[in-house]
Each structure stands twice: as C-alpha cells, then as structure tokens.
Amino acid sequence: MRLKKHLGKSAAVITLSLGLALSAIGGFASSASASPVATATVNKGVNFRSGQSTSASIIGFVKAGTVLPVEAANNYWVLVDYNGRTGYVSRSYVTVQESGKPQPNPSSGASGSAIVNTAKSYLGKVRYVFGERDQKRLVFDCSSFTQYVFQLNGKSIPWGSKAQARIGSYVSRSQLKAGDLVFFSVSKPGQINHVGIYMGNGRFINNLPGEGVVVSDFNSSYWKSHYIRGQRV
C-alpha cells in the first residue's frame, strides 16, 4: 500500500479538525478507504515536495485555487496527489475539507447542451499549456478548460482530471449524455490524465496539446482504447 511507504507502520485512530475519523500512521492521518475522504484547496501557491520538510526536494509548484485529493495529513503537512504523483504540501498554504458531500443535482443549473455550446464557443481560441489556468489569455490545460466551462455555467468543479473524476455520479459509456465529463488515459496506462466534455452523437470536445480546443471522435480506435470512464455532475 502506497501510504506505508510514506508514513511508516504504527497505527492509531485520531480525528482531524474537520471532524473525520481517520487512521493515523507515523503521525499522519490517512483515509482507510480507497477513495480520499478529504481534499486540500490551495490558498496560496505552494511547493509540492518529496518529503515532510522545507529542505525536501521540490517536485513542482501548485497554483492557488487547485483542489488536491488528500491521502493523509498531520498538523504541518498534507500528503496529496498532483499530476499523477504523490507528495507533500505545507498545511499552512491549504484548506483541508471533507469531500464526498452531496453533488449538485444534474437536472439543476445549466443543461448539458448549454455546457457543450459554451465549450464550442472556444473552438480555435484556446492555447493548451499543461498546468495553466489563465482565463484572461485563454490558456488552459485539459481539466482547467473543463473547469472554466462548467464555471461559466454556474457549476463548480475542481481542477485536475483525477479530481474531476471523483465528483458527480458514474455514467456508463452507453448512457452518456451531452455535458457529461469523459476521462481517458493518454500517458500512464490505466491512470486518468485527460478529460473532455461529451457532446453526443459519438463526439466530445477537449483541449489538446498543440491543437487547443477541438472536437474529437469518441468512437475512433485511439480514444476508444484509451477511454476510462464518464461522470455526470
């Protein structure tokens, strides 16, 4: 189990300030289930580190507003997933909160067709840059683009394809409707690392490196073989 590698062997039960009963391992509180029970919202840009120390090597930098799945936490550090890697961020820079709260009713707010139409209005106007979310210059990666489209339609979803795959409700491939999120594995086999918006009629719209926002054939051999799941939010 990945947590043992990071957090040691001794275990006890503690409760974090957000009121969640979690299993404490080596001074950390971790989720006992396969899915994270908490998320960390970055309040101010923070270094993503390999260990629980400011002297630990920096893996990357996480921008303000990013919502990260939490695997474990103590009073000083939070173990999170970011861009397919596991590492630590200082708790001083994030707000840890319970996840799994009831999601908006799919029938409320904007319709699926409205979400699709919003996404289509950005065809040829967006530049893809991994890890970017610049609304003024229309520079996004795949998940910050879907986040932006949903935001324009009154729906709040986190940044990150993995984080987006954890919200809403699962939809089978045959039951997909316009406005549903569709997730793919385009780099690491079996791991979600790309997201788009299903349009209906075997098409979806997504933001791609070197292309920007384009309409893709959901039933092409490439996308069919890399498809992971669909979610309705």
C-alpha positions as CSV (number, residue, x, y, z in Angstrom):
1,M,0.0,0.0,0.0
2,R,1.4,3.4,-1.0
3,L,0.8,5.1,2.3
4,K,3.1,2.7,4.2
5,K,6.0,3.8,2.0
6,H,5.5,7.4,3.0
7,L,4.2,7.2,6.5
8,G,5.6,4.3,8.5
9,K,3.9,1.3,10.2
10,S,2.5,2.3,13.6
11,A,-1.3,3.0,13.6
12,A,-3.8,4.6,15.9
13,V,-7.1,6.4,15.4
14,I,-7.3,10.2,15.6
15,T,-9.8,12.8,14.4
16,L,-8.8,15.8,12.3
17,S,-10.2,19.3,12.9
18,L,-12.7,18.8,10.0
19,G,-14.3,16.0,12.1
20,L,-13.2,13.0,10.1
21,A,-12.2,9.8,11.9
22,L,-9.0,8.7,10.2
23,S,-6.2,6.2,10.7
24,A,-3.0,7.8,12.0
25,I,0.2,6.3,10.6
26,G,3.5,7.7,11.7
27,G,1.9,11.0,12.9
28,F,-0.2,11.3,9.8
29,A,-4.0,10.8,9.4
30,S,-4.9,8.8,6.3
31,S,-8.1,7.6,4.7
32,A,-9.0,4.0,5.4
33,S,-10.9,3.7,2.1
34,A,-9.6,3.6,-1.4
35,S,-11.2,7.0,-2.2
36,P,-9.9,10.1,-0.5
37,V,-12.3,11.4,2.2
38,A,-10.8,14.9,2.1
39,T,-9.5,17.5,-0.4
40,A,-7.0,20.3,0.0
41,T,-7.7,23.6,-1.7
42,V,-4.5,25.6,-2.3
43,N,-5.0,29.2,-0.9
44,K,-1.6,30.4,-2.0
45,G,0.8,28.9,-4.5
46,V,2.8,26.2,-2.7
47,N,5.8,24.0,-3.4
48,F,5.0,20.3,-3.9
49,R,7.7,18.4,-2.1
50,S,9.1,14.8,-1.9
51,G,9.1,14.9,2.0
52,Q,7.8,16.5,5.1
53,S,10.4,19.3,5.3
54,T,11.2,22.6,3.6
55,S,14.5,21.1,2.8
56,A,12.9,18.2,0.9
57,S,13.3,18.3,-2.9
58,I,10.7,20.3,-4.8
59,I,8.8,18.1,-7.3
60,G,6.7,21.0,-8.6
61,F,4.7,24.1,-7.8
62,V,0.9,24.1,-7.2
63,K,-1.0,27.2,-8.1
64,A,-3.7,28.9,-5.9
65,G,-7.2,27.5,-6.4
66,T,-6.0,24.0,-7.2
67,V,-8.1,21.3,-5.4
68,L,-6.0,18.2,-4.5
69,P,-7.1,14.8,-3.3
70,V,-5.8,14.2,0.2
71,E,-4.2,10.8,1.2
72,A,-3.0,11.8,4.6
73,A,-2.4,14.8,6.9
74,N,-1.0,16.0,10.1
75,N,-0.8,19.5,11.7
76,Y,2.1,20.6,9.4
77,W,2.0,18.6,6.1
78,V,-0.6,17.2,3.8
79,L,0.1,14.1,1.6
80,V,-1.7,14.7,-1.8
81,D,-1.9,13.5,-5.4
82,Y,-0.9,16.0,-8.0
83,N,-0.4,15.4,-11.7
84,G,-0.1,11.6,-11.2
85,R,2.5,11.9,-8.4
86,T,2.3,11.7,-4.6
87,G,4.0,14.3,-2.5
88,Y,3.6,16.9,0.3
89,V,2.4,20.4,0.7
90,S,2.6,22.6,3.7
91,R,-0.7,22.7,5.6
92,S,-0.2,26.5,6.1
93,Y,-1.0,27.0,2.5
94,V,-4.1,24.9,2.0
95,T,-7.5,24.4,3.4
96,V,-8.3,20.7,4.1
97,Q,-12.0,19.9,3.9
98,E,-14.3,16.9,3.8
99,S,-15.1,15.6,0.3
100,G,-18.0,13.3,-0.7
101,K,-20.6,16.0,0.1
102,P,-23.8,15.8,-2.0
103,Q,-23.2,17.0,-5.5
104,P,-25.5,19.4,-7.4
105,N,-28.5,17.7,-8.9
106,P,-27.7,17.0,-12.6
107,S,-31.1,18.5,-13.5
108,S,-30.3,21.8,-11.8
109,G,-28.3,24.6,-13.2
110,A,-27.1,24.7,-16.8
111,S,-28.3,21.9,-19.2
112,G,-25.8,19.6,-20.9
113,S,-26.4,21.3,-24.2
114,A,-25.6,24.7,-22.7
115,I,-22.3,23.3,-21.4
116,V,-21.5,21.9,-24.8
117,N,-22.4,25.2,-26.5
118,T,-20.1,27.1,-24.1
119,A,-17.2,24.7,-24.8
120,K,-17.8,25.0,-28.6
121,S,-17.6,28.8,-28.4
122,Y,-13.9,28.4,-27.6
123,L,-13.0,26.3,-30.6
124,G,-9.8,27.7,-32.1
125,K,-9.5,30.3,-29.4
126,V,-7.7,28.5,-26.6
127,R,-4.0,27.6,-26.2
128,Y,-3.0,24.5,-24.4
129,V,-0.3,24.7,-21.7
130,F,0.0,22.0,-19.1
131,G,-0.7,23.2,-15.6
132,E,-2.0,26.6,-16.7
133,R,-5.3,28.3,-15.9
134,D,-5.3,31.8,-17.3
135,Q,-8.8,32.9,-18.1
136,K,-7.8,36.3,-19.4
137,R,-5.4,34.9,-22.0
138,L,-7.4,31.7,-22.6
139,V,-4.5,29.5,-21.7
140,F,-5.6,26.2,-20.1
141,D,-4.8,22.5,-19.9
142,C,-7.5,19.9,-20.4
143,S,-9.0,20.0,-16.9
144,S,-8.7,23.7,-16.3
145,F,-10.6,24.2,-19.5
146,T,-13.5,21.9,-18.4
147,Q,-13.4,23.6,-15.0
148,Y,-13.7,27.0,-16.8
149,V,-16.6,25.9,-19.0
150,F,-18.6,24.5,-16.0
151,Q,-17.8,27.6,-14.1
152,L,-19.3,29.8,-16.8
153,N,-22.4,27.6,-16.5
154,G,-22.8,28.0,-12.7
155,K,-21.2,24.7,-11.7
156,S,-18.1,24.5,-9.5
157,I,-15.8,21.6,-10.2
158,P,-12.1,21.1,-9.1
159,W,-9.0,21.5,-11.3
160,G,-7.4,18.2,-12.3
161,S,-8.7,15.3,-14.3
162,K,-8.4,12.8,-11.4
163,A,-10.2,15.2,-9.0
164,Q,-13.0,15.8,-11.6
165,A,-13.4,12.0,-12.0
166,R,-14.2,11.8,-8.3
167,I,-17.2,14.1,-8.3
168,G,-20.8,13.6,-9.5
169,S,-22.0,10.2,-10.5
170,Y,-20.6,7.4,-12.7
171,V,-22.2,7.1,-16.1
172,S,-21.7,4.0,-18.3
173,R,-20.5,4.5,-21.9
174,S,-23.9,3.7,-23.4
175,Q,-25.7,6.2,-21.1
176,L,-23.5,9.2,-21.8
177,K,-25.4,12.5,-22.5
178,A,-24.3,15.9,-23.7
179,G,-22.4,17.7,-20.9
180,D,-21.0,14.6,-19.2
181,L,-17.3,14.5,-18.5
182,V,-15.4,11.8,-20.2
183,F,-12.0,10.6,-18.9
184,F,-9.0,9.0,-20.7
185,S,-5.6,7.6,-20.0
186,V,-3.2,9.1,-22.6
187,S,0.2,8.7,-20.9
188,K,0.3,6.3,-18.0
189,P,-1.8,3.2,-18.8
190,G,-4.9,2.8,-16.6
191,Q,-4.5,6.2,-15.0
192,I,-6.8,9.1,-15.6
193,N,-4.9,12.0,-17.1
194,H,-7.1,13.6,-19.7
195,V,-10.7,14.9,-19.7
196,G,-13.2,16.2,-22.2
197,I,-16.9,17.0,-22.4
198,Y,-19.2,14.6,-24.2
199,M,-21.3,16.3,-27.0
200,G,-23.5,13.4,-28.1
201,N,-23.5,11.5,-31.4
202,G,-20.1,9.9,-30.7
203,R,-18.2,13.2,-30.3
204,F,-16.5,15.0,-27.4
205,I,-14.8,18.4,-27.1
206,N,-11.4,18.7,-25.4
207,N,-8.3,20.8,-25.1
208,L,-5.2,19.1,-26.6
209,P,-1.5,19.9,-26.7
210,G,-0.6,21.6,-29.9
211,E,-4.2,21.8,-31.1
212,G,-6.2,23.7,-28.4
213,V,-9.9,23.1,-28.1
214,V,-11.1,20.6,-30.8
215,V,-13.9,18.2,-31.4
216,S,-12.8,14.6,-31.3
217,D,-14.3,11.3,-32.5
218,F,-15.2,9.4,-29.3
219,N,-15.5,6.2,-31.3
220,S,-12.2,6.3,-33.0
221,S,-9.8,3.5,-32.3
222,Y,-7.5,5.7,-30.3
223,W,-10.0,7.3,-28.0
224,K,-12.0,4.1,-27.6
225,S,-8.9,2.2,-26.5
226,H,-7.8,5.0,-24.0
227,Y,-11.3,5.6,-22.5
228,I,-11.6,5.1,-18.7
229,R,-15.0,6.4,-17.5
230,G,-17.7,9.0,-17.6
231,Q,-19.1,11.2,-14.9
232,R,-22.2,13.4,-14.7
233,V,-22.1,16.5,-12.4
